[in-house]
């Protein structure tokens, strides 16, 4: 795992709601002497149009007070692929795409270590791996590149960084968490539709602990505050994801932000700092039943087994990986294959599968048995895991494939956004093999009606992960009170490629202004 030069090995010291990640020597400055304060408000699962509409209607007065009256509202920012929580936030907080940082999904397979990485399990129901993010730095250990915090500290060793509730915090000074009991209850309730109060307690707890620390402690140079309840509730709310998120933003998040605004103003930080508001993905309504939830009926597993593969159990740890591994992520699923000719008691996962005898056999099985539920089956010729991977092509059946660009010209997908380029960012790079040997894209973001949408997960009422506008168009608000150059700064950083990984260079640029 790469770390920025000069960064000390962080030790997680439990102290109530505060975790000290980095001990500052007595001779070191308490904070940067030259950095402009930057606060990132990371709101999970909020679509751009939904948030901007509420802001235009003055429904979120405390969020408006936080960003200031001259804030810039970007209309081009796009999520990574898959548009799911873990790869999206890691992309935002490292400045490189998934094929480079190595976190390609909420769950994924690491061939060289035979590890099923699952910081946010989808194919099975367990909150333990997500809780391990905070107790054991589970996600920190999976990320193969320096974080934005490590990058900033490399340039400015004295920068003081706090992170509240975000999954990635390597390089920060402090990790601030809601109370442990609230964490456990909220993550255990993810599949329950009547637990909005637990999600609200999680977000209110995150803001409360930040406010408490702002009262007396040295003000941070960088502050990231992550709120997850909008996403957690949207997944399960009976009223549907749009109504659920609107009500949650209005009734939970904005009132809680009022306390943060008041404390920032009291400490004289509100007018001095840059505030960046963004999300990681949107949401797409689906039906809550076994017919549409492909992880429940588990037809991909049955198809692979009929084709002669032994499929790894859907759990975090397994004694034997078999010859095929499935990793789910809403609209997408990854299929990892071993070279079955080398499998005896176990398979040699450090070696790539055979293209014709393994990859095409599995692809053809999916094409015949699951084709009506899939928008695309994507395959590629495997390379050793240490090499830069080839791009995916669309599998047409009978062993034939077509480059994705050519396929989209013949079969337009007007609801998809920058699909080809974002697929390259996911699959072509030093860790691109973690997106699978086969990628299954369900009929989801390409369909208008919820009853026509499928998803690779247990039963939910909303999901995401597709290349669609609903899942991909995310907000980016940048504001600093009394500043009118916000737009120019954002445009200088985003340029013609307004992808989510640009948050890292944006944070670095703002801290120098």
Secondary structure, 3 states (H helix, E strand, C coil): CCCCCCCCCCCCEEECCEEECCCCCCCCCCCCCCCCCEEEEEECCCEHHHHHHHHHCCCCHHHHHHHCCCCEECCCCECCCCCCHHHHHHHHCCCCCHHHHCCCCCCEEEHHHCEEECCCCCCCCCCHHHHHHHHCCHHHHHCCCCCHHHHHHHHCCCCCEEEECCCCCCCCCEEECCCHHHHHHHHHCCCCCCCHHHHHHHHHHHHHHHHHHHHHCCCCCEEEEEECHHHHHHHHCCCCHHHHHHHHHHHHHHHHHHHHHHHHHHCCCCCCCEEEEECCCCCEECCCCCCCEHHHHCHHHHHHHHCCCCECCCCCCCCCCCCEEEEEEECEEEEEECCHHHCCCCCCCCCCCCHHHHHHHHHHHHHHHCHHHEEEEEECCCCCCCCCCCCCEEEEECCEEEEHHHHHHHCCCCCECCHHHHHHHHHCCCCHHHHCCEEEEECCCCCCCHHHCCEECCCCCEECCCCEHHHHEECEEEECCCCCCHHHHHHHHHCCCCECCHHHHHHHHHHCC
